[in-house]
Amino acid sequence: MKQLPALVFALFCAAATYSGFGCGGAGGGGSRPIPAVAELSGTVRDAVNSAPLAPATVTVSQNGGSHSTATDERGFYFVDSLAADQAHVTASAPGRQTYDTDIRLAPGRNTLNVELRRTP
C-alpha cells in the first residue's frame, strides 16, 4: 500500500508528458512551453463621420488559420484565443473599402481601431 502514491504520481506524470506538459523534478519528462495567448479588440468606424459600422467583419489570420467576427451595434469587435505572434488583420463592411494590415500581437490584450472609407 505504501507504493500507491508513487504509482499514482507515475501515472499522472505519464499522462501529463503524453499531453505535452510533463512533470518537473527528477525523472519527470520534459515539458513544452505553453504558447502565449493574445486577444484583439477595437472598433470599426466610418472614416468621415466616425459612426460605428455594423455589420462589419474583422478577420485575424495567422499560422495558417483564421478567426472572424462581426462588429456589434457600437462597431465593437473582439477576437480571443490568438497566438502572441505576427497576424494579418482584415476589416470589411458592405459599401466600404477593405482594410488590411500586418501587426504583431503581444501576449494579453491588444487594440486595433479601424476606419473604413466608402467605396468610390
C-alpha positions as CSV (number, residue, x, y, z in Angstrom):
1,M,0.0,0.0,0.0
2,K,3.0,2.3,0.5
3,Q,3.7,2.3,-3.2
4,L,0.2,3.6,-4.2
5,P,1.1,7.3,-4.0
6,A,4.2,6.6,-6.1
7,L,2.1,4.7,-8.6
8,V,-0.5,7.5,-8.8
9,F,2.3,10.1,-9.3
10,A,3.9,7.9,-12.1
11,L,0.6,7.6,-13.9
12,F,-0.1,11.3,-13.6
13,C,3.4,12.1,-15.0
14,A,2.9,9.7,-17.8
15,A,-0.4,11.3,-18.8
16,A,1.0,14.8,-18.4
17,T,4.0,14.0,-20.5
18,Y,1.9,12.4,-23.2
19,S,-0.3,15.6,-23.2
20,G,2.9,17.7,-23.6
21,F,3.0,19.2,-20.2
22,G,5.5,16.8,-18.5
23,C,6.3,16.6,-14.8
24,G,9.1,18.6,-13.3
25,G,11.7,17.2,-11.0
26,A,13.9,14.1,-11.1
27,G,12.9,11.7,-13.7
28,G,9.8,13.7,-14.8
29,G,9.7,14.0,-18.6
30,G,10.5,17.2,-20.5
31,S,7.8,19.8,-20.9
32,R,6.9,22.1,-23.8
33,P,6.4,25.8,-23.2
34,I,2.8,26.8,-23.4
35,P,2.4,29.4,-26.1
36,A,1.4,33.0,-25.1
37,V,-2.2,33.8,-25.8
38,A,-3.4,37.1,-27.2
39,E,-6.7,38.9,-27.7
40,L,-7.5,41.6,-30.2
41,S,-10.4,44.1,-29.9
42,G,-11.4,47.5,-31.1
43,T,-13.9,49.4,-33.2
44,V,-14.7,49.7,-36.9
45,R,-16.0,53.2,-37.8
46,D,-16.8,55.4,-40.8
47,A,-13.6,57.3,-41.8
48,V,-15.6,60.5,-42.4
49,N,-18.1,60.9,-39.6
50,S,-16.7,58.2,-37.1
51,A,-20.1,56.5,-37.0
52,P,-19.8,52.8,-35.8
53,L,-20.1,50.3,-38.7
54,A,-22.3,47.3,-38.1
55,P,-22.2,44.8,-39.5
56,A,-18.6,44.8,-40.3
57,T,-16.4,41.7,-40.4
58,V,-12.9,41.5,-38.8
59,T,-10.7,38.6,-39.7
60,V,-7.4,37.8,-38.0
61,S,-5.2,35.3,-39.9
62,Q,-2.0,33.7,-38.5
63,N,-0.2,30.4,-38.6
64,G,-2.3,29.0,-41.4
65,G,-5.7,29.6,-39.7
66,S,-8.1,32.5,-39.3
67,H,-10.6,33.8,-36.8
68,S,-13.5,36.0,-37.9
69,T,-16.1,38.0,-36.0
70,A,-18.8,40.6,-36.7
71,T,-19.0,44.0,-35.0
72,D,-21.9,44.8,-32.7
73,E,-24.2,47.8,-33.0
74,R,-21.4,50.0,-31.5
75,G,-18.9,48.8,-34.1
76,F,-17.0,46.9,-31.4
77,Y,-15.3,43.6,-32.1
78,F,-13.4,41.0,-30.0
79,V,-11.2,38.0,-31.1
80,D,-9.6,35.8,-28.5
81,S,-7.5,32.6,-28.4
82,L,-4.9,34.1,-30.8
83,A,-1.2,33.4,-30.6
84,A,1.1,36.2,-29.5
85,D,2.8,36.4,-32.8
86,Q,2.5,38.1,-36.3
87,A,-1.0,38.4,-37.6
88,H,-2.8,39.7,-40.7
89,V,-6.0,41.7,-40.0
90,T,-8.7,42.4,-42.5
91,A,-11.8,44.6,-41.8
92,S,-14.6,44.9,-44.3
93,A,-18.2,46.2,-44.5
94,P,-20.7,46.5,-47.3
95,G,-20.1,49.6,-49.5
96,R,-16.7,50.2,-47.8
97,Q,-13.1,49.7,-48.9
98,T,-11.3,46.8,-47.3
99,Y,-8.7,47.5,-44.6
100,D,-5.6,45.2,-44.5
101,T,-2.7,45.4,-42.1
102,D,0.0,43.2,-40.6
103,I,0.6,43.6,-36.9
104,R,2.5,41.9,-34.1
105,L,0.2,40.7,-31.2
106,A,1.7,40.9,-27.7
107,P,0.6,38.5,-25.0
108,G,-2.6,39.6,-23.4
109,R,-4.9,42.4,-24.7
110,N,-4.2,44.3,-28.0
111,T,-6.3,47.1,-29.5
112,L,-6.7,48.0,-33.2
113,N,-9.3,50.6,-34.2
114,V,-10.2,50.8,-37.9
115,E,-11.7,53.4,-40.1
116,L,-13.3,52.4,-43.4
117,R,-13.8,54.7,-46.4
118,R,-16.8,54.4,-48.7
119,T,-16.1,52.7,-52.0
120,P,-15.9,55.2,-54.8
